[in-house]
Structures are given as structure tokens and as C-alpha cells.
Amino acid sequence: GLRAKQAPSSEGGFWDFVIEESNTVDNFINLIGIESPGLTAAQPIAKRVVKIINKKERLNSNPNFNPFRKRILRFEEQDEETKKALIKQDPDYGEIICRCEKVTKKEILEAANNPLGARSLISIKYRTRAMMGRCQGGYCLPRIIEILRENFNLAPREITLKGKNSFLLTGYISDKENKSCQKKKSLSLEEELLV
């Protein structure tokens, strides 16, 4: 079974699934001691948090909210006929970026162009499986960086592994790189790395 987290007896003895409004910070709700069992309990936990918030201010549901996000189409899972139609519709489906997992440029672009604006390499990895193959990104990583630079106008130092402060590349490679990041990029990543 699950063992509760121990805490000092002065604090109740356990810190497992503590869901309560903070006594010290206004408008802050503590969710303490929730680890892997929290995955299966996520929905009831969220409902309890909504009840706590509802005591202070009225929450109204949004009738237009759609809780289901359309999944990124996996090109590799399609039959040959569908693949041909997709490539005809959008040539980016015809460019394989990750050879190991057979991820296309279109899939990378859709992953990076998500409603949350998540453009870290890990967010792309989890959404597409790129960089998960036997080469672990050795082949596709530079191509993904190039796609992010070209399509989202990101400088190499703006591309992160997991978001804020998880820089993949740091510093200026050259003065040219610095200037090219201030306006539309004109050098390819390989050119900047070689300068």
C-alpha cells in the first residue's frame, strides 16, 4: 500500500495529500505530499481546489471551453495513400527530420506552434517523439534548432532544453551571430558555428 509522508507531530504527523488554503499567504492553496499517486487522483484534487476557490470568489464555467486538444497527426502511422495526400497538401510532411522515429518537419512545426507556446526541445520531444530514437537527437537536434530559428525567429541562445534557464547553447558564437539575431537571421546554424 501507500505510506504516508511523516511530519513532526506538532504539524499533524503526516504530509500526505495535504490540500488546503494557506494560513500564511493569501490566495494560495497548498497541495503537499502528492507524488505518483497524484496522477490518478488529479481530477478529484482539482475539484477540491475549485471548491476552495469558490468559497472566496465565484467561478463561472466557460461554455466555449473545449477540454480536448487535437493530437498531432503521426505521419508514420498513416497508410501510403494518406501519406501521399498529406505531402501533396503540405510538402513539410515530406521532409523527415528525425530518422529514428520518422518525425516530419510538419509534426515539429505543429508541436512548436501549440496553444501554450511551448517551444523547448523537451516539449517538442514529448509531443512528437523526435530525439527519442537510437541516436538520441544526434541527427535531428541541429535540424530542429534550425526549424525553430527559421520559423519562430529564435536565436540559438533562446532555444532551451526545458524552458527558462536550461540553455542548450550559451554566449555569442561570433559578432555576426549577435547581429543576425537582432534582425532576421541570415546565417545558417552551421555557418554561425563555423565562424
Backbone as a ProteinNet text record, in pm:
[ID]
protein_1_A
[PRIMARY]
GLRAKQAPSSEGGFWDFVIEESNTVDNFINLIGIESPGLTAAQPIAKRVVKIINKKERLNSNPNFNPFRKRILRFEEQDEETKKALIKQDPDYGEIICRCEKVTKKEILEAANNPLGARSLISIKYRTRAMMGRCQGGYCLPRIIEILRENFNLAPREITLKGKNSFLLTGYISDKENKSCQKKKSLSLEEELLV
[TERTIARY]
80.5	0	85.4	22.7	91.5	121.8	241.4	282	276	214.2	202.2	337.6	358.9	482.7	478.3	587.9	596.2	626.4	568.2	591.4	596.8	649	651.2	509.8	498.3	365.8	299.2	381	325.2	251.9	279.8	214.6	113.5	74.7	-28.3	24.2	153.8	212	229.3	150	161.3	152	218.1	213.4	171.4	74.4	34.9	-98.6	-101.9	-223.1	-283.5	-201.6	-249.7	-302.7	-431.5	-496.6	-572.5	-516.6	-577.8	-534.2	-614.8	-579.5	-469.3	-372.9	-261.4	-309.1	-252.3	-283	-196.7	-88.9	7.1	9.2	-33.1	-28.7	-169.3	-216.4	-349.3	-354.2	-469.4	-495.9	-394.7	-349.7	-253.6	-309.3	-308.9	-360.4	-244.6	-225.9	-120.7	-167.4	-84.9	-103.7	26.8	30.8	155.8	149.1	262.3	272.8	205.6	187	120.8	229	255.1	357.6	290.9	345.7	289.6	143.4	95.6	-48.5	-134.8	-76.5	-149.8	-194	-130.1	-171	-313.5	-343.4	-478	-577.6	-528	-615.5	-628.1	-570.7	-565.4	-703.3	-798.7	-931.3	-1002.2	-1006.2	-1068.5	-993.9	-861.4	-783.8	-824.2	-834.1	-873	-1012.6	-1104	-1239.9	-1239.1	-1153.9	-1145.5	-1087.7	-986.8	-927	-1031.5	-1112.4	-1219.1	-1315.8	-1349.7	-1439.1	-1376.2	-1246	-1176.2	-1179.3	-1151.1	-1151.2	-1292.6	-1391.1	-1530.7	-1581.6	-1520	-1559.7	-1522.9	-1416.2	-1368.5	-1423.8	-1432.3	-1484.3	-1560.6	-1656.1	-1743.8	-1673.1	-1668.3	-1610.9	-1724.1	-1712.1	-1811.7	-1746.2	-1815.1	-1758	-1772.8	-1677.9	-1676.4	-1746.2	-1863.2	-1935.2	-1862.4	-1769.3	-1695.8	-1566.2	-1532.6	-1407.5	-1413.8	-1312.5	-1301.7	-1184.4	-1210.5	-1102	-1017.3	-1056.9	-983.6	-902.2	-772.8	-683.8	-660.1	-670	-646.9	-501.4	-482.2	-349.8	-274.7	-143.4	-60.7	-66.9	-95.2	-104.5	32.5	43	168.9	175.2	262	275.8	308.5	397.5	443	330	226.7	116.4	12.2	28.2	-69.8	-39.5	-142.4	-119.1	-58.5	-8.2	64.1	-21.4	-146.3	-237.3	-251.9	-271.9	-287.3	-158.2	-44.5	85.2	102.5	69.1	81	-9.4	-131.7	-226	-175.8	-119	-67	50	139.9	255.3	208.4	106.7	52.4	-10.7	-78.9	-144.6	-42.2	64.7	167.7	302.6	392.3	522.3	607.3	578	653.4	634.3	525.5	507.7	609.2	661.3	756.3	900	927.6	1064.9	1080.1	1152.8	1176	1288.9	1260.9	1359.5	1427.2	1350	1404.6	1394.3	1508.8	1508.7	1472.5	1518.5	1494	1344.9	1274.7	1132.4	1043.1	1104.6	1032.9	935.8	988.6	909.2	934.2	827.5	838.5	853	890.6	901.2	765	658.8	523.5	489.1	526.4	498.6	575.6	700.7	782	716.8	675	611.4	481.1	401.2	275.8	302.6	405.7	439.9	486.1	565.7	618.8	513.8	414.9	310.4	186.7	207.9	98.7	36.8	-83.5	-151	-75.1	8.5	83.7	210	248.5	371.1	496	483.6	598.2	687.7	806.7	899.1	1032.3	1034.5	1158.2	1175.6	1298	1325.3	1252.3	1241.2	1169.9	1021.4	961	819	797.7	889.3	880.5	902.9	998.9	1029.4	907	842.3	727	606.4	593.7	479.2	498.8	625.3	648.6	728.4	802.6	897.5	1030.3	1047.7	1178.1	1280.3	1401.2	1512.4	1497.3	1401.8	1383.1	1439	1488.7	1536.7	1675.4	1732.8	1862.5	1975.6	1963.7	2071.2	2050.3	1935	1905.4	1922.2	1883.6	1888.5	2016	2109.2	2235.3	2213.5	2114.1	2084.7	1986.9	1878.5	1769.8	1782.5	1859.4	1867.8	1908.1	2016.2	2050.5	1940	1867.7	1759.1	1641.2	1612.4	1503.8	1539.8	1664.4	1710.4	1694.1	1731.2	1718.2	1571.2	1481.2	1337.7	1288.2	1329.3	1288.3	1341.9	1464.3	1524	1451.3	1428.5	1368.3	1221	1146.4	1001.7	952.4	1032.2	988.6	1086.2	1182.4	1278.7	1351.3	1390	1460.7	1611.3	1684	1830.1	1872.2	1988.8	2032.9	2029.8	2065.7	2067	1926.2	1823.4	1685	1621.5	1690.5	1638.7	1684.7	1587.5	1620.1	1583.1	1641.9	1610	1473.1	1453.7	1329.3	1260.7	1298.4	1238.5	1339.1	1288.1	1369.4	1495.4	1609.3	1739.5	1792.1	1743.3	1801.5	1860.6	1956.1	2012.3	2087.1	2062.4	2132.3	2263.6	2257.2	2374.3	2385.2	2505.9	2521.4	2627.4	2616.9	2716.2	2701.1	2784.6	2786	2889.8	2850.7	2944.4	3036.6	2981.2	3059	2979.8	3043.8	2973.6	2865.2	2892.6	2793.3	2666.4	2685.6	2570.8	2487.2	2551.2	2481.8	2400.5	2460.9	2390.6	2278.1	2302.1	2198.8	2078.7	2097.4	1985.6	1902.2	1960.9	1887.5	1795.3	1825.6	1735.8	1705.4	1636.5	1604.5	1732.9	1737.1	1860.8	1899	2025	2069.5	2168	2234.3	2329.3	2260.9	2303.6	2252.9	2323.4	2268.8	2328.8	2470.9	2492.2	2625.4	2724.6	2680.9	2768.5	2806	2707.3	2735.4	2830.4	2814.6	2901.2	3043.8	3059.1	3192.1	3263.9	3188.9	3250.3	3335.6
-118.2	0	125.5	238.6	366.5	407.2	455.5	500	652.5	703.7	849.6	910.7	1033.6	1106.1	1147.1	1126.8	1162.7	1311.8	1371.6	1512.1	1521.6	1630.8	1646.2	1636.7	1578	1562.1	1697.3	1801.9	1936.2	1985.9	1920.9	1959.8	1855.6	1767.6	1670.1	1530.1	1512	1379.9	1331	1380.1	1332.9	1450.1	1434.1	1533.7	1466	1387.2	1313.5	1366.9	1410.4	1464.4	1575.8	1673.1	1790.1	1888.6	1913.4	2004.3	2106	2226.9	2326.8	2467.1	2562.1	2702.3	2738.5	2816.6	2856.1	2947.6	2926.5	3013.1	3138.4	3137.6	3248.2	3334.4	3279.8	3354.4	3361.5	3482.3	3499.5	3440.4	3385	3331.6	3225.5	3145.1	3038.8	2908.5	2805	2675.3	2576.5	2510.7	2410.4	2276.5	2217.9	2080.9	2010	1943.7	1890.1	1737.8	1673.9	1529.1	1449.9	1511.9	1443.8	1404.2	1275.9	1228.8	1143.9	1028.6	948.3	908.5	884.1	856.6	974.5	1093.5	1212.3	1208.8	1125	1114.7	1061.7	958.4	901.6	985.3	1065.8	1148.9	1291.4	1320.7	1458.5	1522	1449.3	1507.6	1539	1447.2	1483	1594.9	1598	1706.1	1839.9	1844	1967.8	2012.2	1917.8	1952.4	2010.8	1955.7	2009.6	2151.1	2174.6	2308.4	2408	2367.5	2454.6	2490.6	2395.4	2423.8	2524.7	2510.1	2603.8	2744.7	2756.1	2887.2	2945	2859.4	2903.3	2964.7	2930.9	2990.2	3138.2	3177.4	3316.7	3400	3340.4	3414.2	3319.2	3373.9	3293.1	3257.5	3129.5	3082	3046.3	3088.8	3056.4	2970.4	2865.8	2780.4	2848.5	2822.6	2878.7	2779.4	2813.3	2717.9	2687.7	2773.4	2752.6	2674.5	2641.2	2570.7	2428.2	2390.6	2254.8	2187.5	2090.4	2028.3	1931.3	1905.2	1810.1	1882.7	1854.3	1913.9	1811.7	1857.2	1767.7	1720.9	1593.2	1532.5	1564	1574.4	1593.6	1465.9	1480.5	1366	1301	1171.8	1098.7	1048	1109.3	1075.7	928.2	876.2	737.9	636.7	673.4	581.8	577.6	659.1	667.5	564.4	526.6	436	515.2	445	509.1	611.1	578	669.3	801.8	792	911.1	991.4	922.2	991.2	1074.8	1016.3	1089.3	1212.7	1196.2	1309	1418.3	1379.3	1477.5	1555.5	1485.6	1552.7	1648.5	1607	1694.5	1819.3	1800.3	1910	2003.3	1945.7	2025.2	1955.4	2011.1	1947.5	1924.3	1994.2	1972.6	1831.2	1764.5	1624.1	1534.6	1580.3	1500.3	1511.9	1598.4	1616.8	1551.2	1440.1	1368.2	1437.9	1480.7	1549.7	1450.6	1363.3	1261.3	1126.5	1074.6	947.9	829.8	831.7	718	697.8	805.5	798.3	840	874.2	911.4	1027.7	1134.3	1254.3	1356.1	1414.5	1508.9	1652.8	1738.3	1881.2	1936.3	1891.8	1938.1	1904.6	1785	1745.9	1834.3	1867	1955	2093	2145.1	2277.1	2278.8	2173.7	2167.6	2160.1	2085.4	2073.5	2207.4	2279.9	2409	2519.1	2501.5	2602.6	2564.8	2526.8	2481.4	2598.4	2580.6	2690.8	2743.3	2660.7	2703.7	2781.2	2778.6	2847	2773.9	2646.1	2567.5	2533.6	2592	2568.6	2512.8	2459.3	2397.5	2264.6	2216	2090.3	1973.9	1976.8	1869.5	1870.8	1989.5	1994.1	1938.5	1966.3	1910.9	1759.9	1718.2	1575.1	1497.6	1546.3	1475.7	1477.6	1579.5	1588.6	1509.6	1486.1	1424	1294.2	1267.9	1156.8	1186.1	1302.5	1338.7	1338.7	1298.2	1289.9	1173.1	1083.3	967.9	839.5	846.3	725.6	684	591.5	534.6	637.1	744.9	845.6	954.5	952.3	1047.5	1193.7	1222.9	1360.3	1395.8	1302.6	1331.2	1374.8	1316.4	1352.4	1469.6	1465	1561.8	1690.6	1690.5	1809.9	1935.3	1932.5	2054.5	2096.7	1999.7	2031.6	2095.6	2046.7	2104.5	2247.4	2268.6	2404	2496.3	2448.7	2528.9	2562	2466.8	2491.1	2598.1	2590.1	2690.1	2828.1	2832.5	2961.1	3021.3	2940.7	2991.2	3028.8	2948.3	2966.4	3050.3	3060.5	3135.1	3246	3270	3379	3373.6	3253.8	3236.4	3234.1	3304.6	3298.2	3166.6	3113.2	2987	2990.8	3103.2	3110.9	3119.3	3140.7	3143.1	3003.9	2909.3	2773.1	2698.6	2648.9	2585	2437.4	2365.4	2224.2	2207.3	2270.2	2253.3	2384.7	2492.6	2621.3	2712.4	2808.1	2912.9	2857.5	2918.8	2888.6	2747.8	2678.4	2548.8	2560.2	2650.5	2685.1	2568.1	2548.5	2445.7	2502.5	2625.6	2696.7	2826.6	2865.4	2989.4	3077.2	3205.9	3301.5	3329.7	3420.6	3453.3	3367.8	3314.6	3236.1	3331.9	3441.9	3544.7	3674.5	3782.8	3909.8	3901.3	3823.9	3805.7	3741.6	3644.3	3575.6	3673.7	3759.1	3858.3	3952	4001.5	4093.5	4023	3897.8	3827.3	3794.2	3785.2	3757.2	3881.7	3998.8	4122.5	4155.1	4104.5	4119.9	3980.7	3971	3840.4	3764.4	3641.6	3564	3537.9	3559.1	3540	3424.7	3388.2	3277.8	3148.8	3037	2909.1	2876.5	2782.9	2744.9	2693.8	2615	2561.4	2673.9	2776.5	2890.3	2963.9	2982.8	3053.7	2975.5	2844.4	2762.1	2758.9	2776.3	2772	2905.6	3016.4	3149.9	3170.9
0	0	0	6.8	8.1	151.1	171.5	304.2	308.5	413.1	426.3	458.3	412.3	445.1	591.3	659.3	801.2	816.9	918.1	952.1	1104.1	1156.5	1302.4	1360.3	1478.2	1540.3	1565.7	1582	1601.6	1477.3	1362.7	1236.7	1191	1280.1	1245.5	1221.1	1207.9	1191.9	1049.7	955.6	817.4	720	605.1	497.3	368	372.5	253.6	204	80.5	20.1	105.5	138.3	210.8	106.7	110.5	15.2	98.5	108.2	196	157.1	198.7	178.9	277.9	232.4	317.9	430.1	549.6	664.1	663.7	585.5	589.5	464	350.3	223.9	165.3	137.2	78.6	-62	-96.2	-230.3	-272.9	-178.5	-207.8	-152.4	-234.1	-191.5	-188.7	-75.2	-60.5	-116.6	-199.8	-247.8	-214	-98.3	-44.8	-37.3	-62.9	-47	-156.5	-270.5	-382	-481.4	-490	-583.4	-689.9	-723.6	-832.2	-811	-686.9	-673.3	-716.9	-719.6	-760.1	-904.6	-986.5	-1126.4	-1136.1	-1058.9	-1064.1	-985	-892.5	-809.7	-861.8	-977.3	-1027.7	-1041.1	-1095.3	-1116.4	-983.8	-887.1	-758.4	-685.5	-698	-635.6	-696.5	-829.3	-898.2	-854.7	-839	-795.5	-654.1	-567.5	-431.3	-432.9	-517	-528.1	-578.5	-675.5	-726.3	-613.7	-527.6	-414.3	-318.5	-295.2	-205.8	-264.3	-393.7	-460.3	-462	-486.8	-495.3	-365.6	-252.8	-125	-119.2	-189.8	-186.8	-301.8	-417.6	-533.2	-623.5	-692.4	-776.6	-906.4	-935.5	-1061	-1155.6	-1278.7	-1380.2	-1486.5	-1526.4	-1630.6	-1766.4	-1851.9	-1986.5	-2079.1	-2132.4	-2217.4	-2348.5	-2388	-2513.2	-2494.4	-2368.9	-2343.1	-2396.7	-2471.5	-2523.6	-2452.8	-2366.1	-2290	-2371.6	-2494.7	-2577.7	-2683.2	-2685.3	-2784.1	-2894.4	-3016.3	-3128.8	-3126.2	-3134.6	-3132.5	-3262.2	-3252	-3371.4	-3453.8	-3580.6	-3670	-3685.3	-3655.8	-3672	-3815.5	-3894	-4035	-4053.3	-3971.6	-3984.6	-3965	-3892.1	-3863.8	-3976.3	-4078.2	-4186.7	-4295.1	-4371	-4483.8	-4599.4	-4698.7	-4809.9	-4884.2	-4905.4	-4976.1	-4900.1	-4768.8	-4684.4	-4681.6	-4675.2	-4674.6	-4801	-4915.8	-5042.9	-5043.7	-4993.1	-4988.6	-4894.9	-4781.5	-4685.7	-4744.3	-4813.5	-4875.5	-4984.2	-5060.2	-5164.6	-5101.7	-4989.4	-4917.8	-4853.5	-4795.6	-4728.3	-4744.2	-4825.6	-4851.3	-4726.1	-4616.1	-4492.1	-4437.5	-4477.6	-4438.8	-4510.2	-4620.6	-4697.8	-4651.8	-4555.3	-4506.4	-4369.1	-4366.5	-4240.7	-4165.8	-4043.3	-3959.5	-3865.7	-3804.3	-3713.6	-3784.5	-3826.1	-3899.1	-3810.4	-3686.7	-3596.7	-3570.4	-3539.8	-3505.9	-3622.7	-3735.5	-3858.2	-3835.3	-3776.7	-3747.7	-3858.5	-3910.9	-4021.3	-3972	-4065.3	-4035	-3992.6	-4057.3	-4023.7	-3878.6	-3832.6	-3694.5	-3596.3	-3629.3	-3544.4	-3537.4	-3652.6	-3656.5	-3576.4	-3588.5	-3512.3	-3362.6	-3324.4	-3182	-3126.1	-3202.8	-3156.6	-3162.6	-3247.1	-3264.1	-3182.7	-3057.2	-2971.7	-2896.4	-2842.2	-2772.1	-2650.6	-2590	-2472	-2508	-2634.5	-2674.7	-2628.4	-2597.5	-2550.5	-2668.8	-2668.4	-2779	-2730.3	-2610.2	-2562.3	-2635.3	-2636.4	-2705	-2638.6	-2507.3	-2437	-2472.9	-2485	-2520.8	-2661.5	-2751.2	-2886.7	-2882.6	-2803	-2789.3	-2740.6	-2635.4	-2579.4	-2672.7	-2754.4	-2844	-2973.1	-3013.5	-3144.1	-3141.4	-3036.8	-3023.5	-3094.1	-3152.6	-3209.9	-3096.6	-3123.8	-3027.6	-2929.9	-2953.8	-2864.9	-2924.5	-3045	-3111.7	-3067.9	-3141.7	-3102.8	-3103.5	-3181.2	-3183.7	-3079.1	-3008.5	-2901.2	-2944.2	-3067.9	-3116.7	-3190	-3200.5	-3269.7	-3414	-3479.5	-3618.1	-3626.5	-3549.9	-3570.3	-3489.8	-3381.8	-3297.1	-3375.1	-3456.7	-3532.2	-3629.2	-3684.4	-3777.2	-3703.2	-3583.2	-3503.5	-3463.3	-3423.5	-3389.1	-3509.4	-3626.1	-3748.7	-3776.8	-3757.4	-3777.5	-3680.7	-3555.3	-3455.7	-3491.7	-3541.8	-3579.7	-3699.6	-3800.9	-3924.7	-3907.9	-3835.8	-3829.8	-3713.2	-3608.1	-3490.1	-3453.7	-3542.5	-3526.8	-3391.7	-3351	-3224.3	-3247.9	-3165.2	-3168.6	-3103.6	-3140	-3078.3	-2926.2	-2866.6	-2719.8	-2660.2	-2744	-2695.5	-2696.9	-2754.9	-2762.5	-2637.6	-2562.2	-2434.5	-2436.1	-2341.8	-2328.1	-2262.2	-2146	-2070.4	-2037.3	-2099.7	-2067.3	-2000.7	-1926.6	-1865.1	-1796.6	-1828.6	-1767.6	-1793	-1894.4	-1930.5	-2071	-2083.6	-2213.4	-2275.6	-2402.4	-2477.9	-2529.4	-2579	-2629.7	-2551.6	-2515.2	-2439.5	-2502.1	-2476.7	-2525.1	-2672.7	-2720.4	-2862.2	-2931	-3042.9	-3121.3	-3195.8	-3239.7	-3308.7	-3305.4	-3344.9	-3354.3	-3461.8	-3567.8	-3673.5	-3616.8	-3527.7	-3468.5	-3388.4	-3313.1	-3232.5	-3321.5	-3429.2	-3519.4	-3593.9	-3634.4	-3710.1	-3623.3	-3490.9	-3400.5	-3375.3	-3399.3	-3376	-3492.4	-3609.1	-3723.3	-3776.9	-3885.2	-3941.3	-3966.4	-3919	-3927.6	-4072.4	-4103.6	-4240.5	-4253	-4144.6	-4149	-4107.3	-4165.2	-4117.6	-3987.3	-3913.2	-3785.5	-3806.4	-3911.6	-3938.7	-3967.4	-4042.5	-4071.8	-3944.3	-3855	-3730.6	-3642.1	-3639.5	-3555.9	-3609.2	-3740.2	-3800.5	-3797.4	-3782.8	-3785.3	-3662.8
[MASK]
+++++++++++++++++++++++++++++++++++++++++++++++++++++++++++++++++++++++++++++++++++++++++++++++++++++++++++++++++++++++++++++++++++++++++++++++++++++++++++++++++++++++++++++++++++++++++++++++++++

